[in-house]
C-alpha cells in the first residue's frame, strides 16, 4: 500500500478545521494548533489514520463485502458518487432513507418495486395502462431511482460504512452503531471521533480535501478487490485441474475395465474352443 505524503494533503487544505468556538473537545488529540480563530489539524495523525483505515477497508473489500458510501452535502455528492461507482460500491448521495440499515427488508422491497416496474415496461404490460397511470408509475420510478438507484446491487447489509461529515449523517451513524457495522469517516474538528470506529481527522467541507481522502480510500478498496479476484481465479484454476485429473482417472479406469473385459472374453473363447475340441475327440474315439 502506498505511503501517505503530507504535502498533497497540505495543498488540498485537509488541515483546515472549524472555528475554535465550534470545536469538539474530543478532537483535541488531532489538533496541531490554533491560527486566526481556526483549529489546524495535525496532518501526520491524519496520514496515520488514512493508512489504518485503508488497511481495514482493503481487508473488507478482499472478503467480498460491500462498503456503503454516505455523503449528502453538496460539495461531496459528485465526488462520492464517482468514487463509489469506480470501485463498484453502493452509495447514498440524496436524503438518507430512514431505516436504510435497521429496516433493510423494507428498503429491499422498494428496490424490487423498481425492478417490477422495469419488467412491466419490457413485457408490454405498461403500454396497456392509461396515460394517468403511466405518469404516476414514471414519477414513482424516478423517485425510487433518485433515492435508491445506487443500492440496487446491495442484496444484504454492507460490511462497512464510509461517511463524509458524521454530524450531517448522524442518522446513518446511529443505525450502523445499532447493527455493529464498522464506520469509517472523515471527522472535522466540530465532530466527536468516538462515534466512529475509524476516524480520519480532516476538513470535510472542502471538495479538494474530500477528493484526496477518497482517492486514497478507493485505491485501497481496488487493491482488495483485485486480490479477491486473483484468489477466485486461482481457486477456479485449481478446480479445473482437479476436474481434468478426475476425468483422466475415470478414462484410465474405463480403459482398464475395457482391456479386462477383452481379456476375459478371449479367455472364455479359448476355454470354449478347448471344450469343443474335447467333445469332438471324445466322439471320434467312441
N, C-alpha and C positions, 0 to 999 in steps of 0.2 A: 504494500500500500504506500502511495506517495506521501512524503513528509510535508506537513503543512508549513508554508512560508509566511512570515509575519508581514512582509512588505505589501503583497497583494491585498491582505486583509486591511491594512492601514489605508491603502489607496481607495479601497471600496467604502471606507467610512464605517467599518464594523465596530470600531472603538467608541463611537458616539453613543452615550446613554441619554437618559431623560434629565429634566431639570432636577436639581438636588432636592427641592421641596416635594417632588413626586416619587422619590425613590422608595424601594422596599428594603428595610434593614437586613433582610436575609441575603441580599445581594452583595453585602459588604466584602466577603472574601474575593469577589471578582472585580471589585472597583479598584482601579490603579490610583486615580487622583480626581480632584475637582478643579475644573477650569471654566471661568466665566459663568458660574452658576450651573454648569452641566457636569455630570459624572462621566469620567473616562474609563472605559472597560479595559482590563488587563488582557492584551491580545495573546500573551504567552499562555494564559489559562484558557483562553478561547481556543487556541490551536490544540492544546492538550485535550480539551473536551470534544473537539471535532474528531480527533483521532480515535478517542474512546467510543464515540457514537458511531463513527464509520465502521469500526471493527465489529460492533454489535449488530449493525444493520447488514453488514456483509454476511454474517452468520445466519441471520433471519432469512435473507434472500436465498442463500445457499440451501436452506432447509425446505424451500419451496412455498413458504408462507407469504401472504400479501402484506404490503406496507401501505396504509391509508394516509394520504397527504391531506392536510386540512388547512385552508387559508382563505378567508372570505374578505379580507381587506383589499381595497382597490389596487394598491401597488404590488401586491403579491399574487393576485389571481392568475394572470397570464404566465408568470414565471413558474408557478407551481403546476399549472395545467400542462405546460410544455415539458417540464422535468419529469413529472409522473408518467406522461404519455411515452416519453423516450425510453423509460425503463419498464413500460407495460404494467404500471401500478394504478390502483384506483385513487380518485381524488375528489374532494368536495371544495368547490370554489364559490358556490352560491350559498344561500342560507342553510345552516346545519339543520337537517330534519330531526326534530326531537324524537328520541328513541331509536336513532340510527343504529346504535350498538345494543342497547338494553332491550329493544323490541325489534330485533333484526328480522324475525319471521314475517312481521307485517311489512317491513320495508321490502323484503324479497317478493312479497305478493304484489306490491306496486310495480316492481321491476318486471314481474311476469305479465302484469297487465299491459305493459308496453309491448312485450313480445306477442301477446294475444292480438293487440291492435294491428301490429305488423302482419300477422298471419291473415287477418280478415282482408287486408289490402292485397295480399298475394293471391288468395283463393277466390277473389271476386265478390265476397260477401259484402264488403264495404260499399261497392258500387250500387247495391240493391237498396241502400238506405236513402232516406230523404235528405234534402240539402241541409236542413237544420241539424239533423243527427250527425251528418258528416262533419259539419263545422264544430259541433260540440266535442266530437271524438278527436278531431285535429288539435283543438285547443288543449284538451286533456293530455294528448300525446306530447305536445310541445312543452307543457308544464312539467310533465314527468321527465322528459329528456333534459330539460334545463337543470332540474334538481338532482336527478338520479342517473342521468345518462352515463356518467363516468364510472359508475359502480356496477354496471350490468354483468361484468365478468366475475364479480366478487360473490361467490356462492356460499362462503362461510365467513365467520368473523375474522378480521385481519390479525396478523401476527404482531403488528405494532402500529402506532400512530406517529406521524411526524407533523407537528403543529407549528405554525408561524403565529406568534402572539397569543400566549395562553390566557391573557385577560379577556381578549375578544372571543376566543373559542373556549370559554370556561365550561360550557355545557358538554362539549366533546370530551374535554379533560375529565369531567366528573363521571361521565358514562364509562370511559376507559378505566378509570380508577375502580369503579364498581366491579368490572369484569376482569380486573388484574391484567389488563393489556398494557405492555410496556409503552411508555410515552417518551418520545424524543421531541425536543422543542428548542426553538430559538427564544431565549429568555432575555428580555431587556431589563434595565435597572429598576423599572417600576413593577416588576413581577416577582412572585415567590418561587424560587427554584426548587423548593421542597415538594411542590405539587407534581413534578415530573420525575421520571426515572433517569433520563439522560438530558441534562440541561446544557445548552450551548450559549454561554453569555455573549450576546451580540445585539447589534442595532436591528430591531425587527420592523423599522419604519421605512428605511431607505431601500429602494429596489435593487441598487448595486450590491448592498450588503446581503440581501436575501438571495440574490442570484449567485454570489460566490459561495455562500454556505451550501446552497442546494447543489451546486456543481460538485463539491467535494462529496456530498452525501450520495448523489446519483452515481458517481464513479465507483464508490464502494459497493452500491447495490448491483451495478453492472458486473463488477468482478465476481460477486456472489452468484449471480445468475449464470455467468459463463462457467464458473466452477461446477455448478449443479448440472449444466448441460454436458460438460465433459464427463462427469460421473455417470450420467444417463447413457451417454454414447459408449462408455467403457462397459457398462452393465449389459447393454444391447449386444455389444461385440462378443462378450463372454457367453451370453445366452445363445447367440448364433453359432459360436464354436461348439458349445455343448450339444446343440441340436444336430449339427453336422456330424460330430463324433458318434452321437446316438444312432444316426442314420447309417453311418458306416458300420457300426457294430451290428445293427439289425441286418444289414445287407450281407455281412460276412457270415452271420448266424444262418441266414436263409440259404446262402451258398453252401455252407457246411451241411445243412439239412438236406439240400438237393443232392449233393455228392453222396451223402449217406444213403439216401433213397435209391440212387442209381446203383450203388454197391450192393444194397440189399436185393434189388431187382435182378442184378446179374448173378448174385449168389443163388437166388431162388431158381433162376432159369437154368443154371448149371446143375443144381440138385434135381430138378425136374427131368433134365436130359438124362442124367445118370439113372434115375428110376425107370425111365422108358427103356433105356438100354438093357437094364437088368431084366425087365419083363420080356423083352424080345429074346434075350439069351436063354431065359428060363423056358420059354415056349419052344425054342429051337431044340433044346436038349430033350424035351418031352417027345 
